């Protein structure tokens, strides 16, 4: 299967995961959107030397992974793109920040470490902390889209009065991405069939290929938009619709409790040094 | 005159000023009419259909749908009455599941949830695919996609159906199924197609176009049997008629 086909399949799989009839999927999208934004803000605001404190915050994505039955393997694959970027951002930390912040007991002595204690600089701690923050924020965003459909996310954005034009852009980009990918697939397949033995697309063909792709995608995007307009789409979402009802077994009280409990828990984990308290119980 | 009808008078349209696509188009379509628009490639069949639902603006002349003049401010009203089926079903189906796609129109027109569900079920029953209701759209075959695309417009209970090349990419069984469905629809329908056998089976009147003009307008029986006329405008007699003659 070609890379593009795989990408299309991944998007479709994600859509299907988001549509599962499960408790997490049925939670009001506004609650999930708020919790995700709040969680990311808290993770990002953690002290850069507070490695364990940041690690403890993993409890939220772990909970959603388990309850929502979201594939951890798929989430890990999303990290492939983001993690190297985070790595590049933090890679110089160990060189600039050489202040010793902690010692690790190796349990044995060597000629280099006669007392068996390995000194760890602030740069290393902040580098790992940054990596963990990257992983946690990607997981949180992934879990939001894996348990909420794009229509519901747009619905909640409109509920909090995000301008119509922005929300429509989000929705259309999501719809058009598969169209664009399928056009790329068709064009590259046609190219490959007439360029046997060639690896990739020749440089001189790039201009016309991309131009053609642009024109074809615009045509298709036009038709999709026309089709939406013909069926009464006016660029807005029905934000008055009832979320709770026969088809949704969740209740307002349940969702509200979920929001309050998790907001409280995340705040506690941020403000109280839970990792030290637990650690002190054992040491 | 019955309330379902379309009046097109002296319509001219062009994308570029010096290259007119449609020239002086005039015709009337009445309730229960089933009209086939035929003609060689690039004569303006699809453009004409798109004009009727306001997808191409800036035409001169007049188009009236059920006495409502086609203007920007009346588009929503007119589009509620007309169901348009695109040539490529992939462009018409943009939601994730069949249910969501068929429900998209009724939901946009603010119908209550119960009514939307009923409309979806009725539409899928009409095209005989109720079992596809929860299926993801991308898993459908070409024929199934076409039927779902038709269901998406039937769920809006249109007075008029416009179809652009509906028989393209259908296997014989799905094609026959589509013919039966169209013949059961008793309102006004306008079908543009190269497939003259399909036009023969589904329409009672034919409008023949050439170079943006209407060159013949009459009963299907009469026009599709006129080999000389069809030949003059780059078409061939339907295969089924040829076989019968033999």
Boltz contact constraints between the chains, C-beta under 6 A:
constraints:
  - contact:
      token1: [A, 12]
      token2: [B, 138]
      max_distance: 6.0
  - contact:
      token1: [A, 15]
      token2: [B, 96]
      max_distance: 6.0
  - contact:
      token1: [A, 175]
      token2: [B, 94]
      max_distance: 6.0
  - contact:
      token1: [A, 220]
      token2: [B, 91]
      max_distance: 6.0
  - contact:
      token1: [A, 223]
      token2: [B, 91]
      max_distance: 6.0
  - contact:
      token1: [A, 224]
      token2: [B, 91]
      max_distance: 6.0
  - contact:
      token1: [A, 224]
      token2: [B, 94]
      max_distance: 6.0
  - contact:
      token1: [A, 226]
      token2: [B, 55]
      max_distance: 6.0
  - contact:
      token1: [A, 227]
      token2: [B, 92]
      max_distance: 6.0
  - contact:
      token1: [A, 230]
      token2: [B, 79]
      max_distance: 6.0
  - contact:
      token1: [A, 230]
      token2: [B, 84]
      max_distance: 6.0
  - contact:
      token1: [A, 231]
      token2: [B, 104]
      max_distance: 6.0
  - contact:
      token1: [A, 231]
      token2: [B, 105]
      max_distance: 6.0
  - contact:
      token1: [A, 232]
      token2: [B, 105]
      max_distance: 6.0
  - contact:
      token1: [A, 232]
      token2: [B, 108]
      max_distance: 6.0
  - contact:
      token1: [A, 232]
      token2: [B, 109]
      max_distance: 6.0
  - contact:
      token1: [A, 233]
      token2: [B, 108]
      max_distance: 6.0
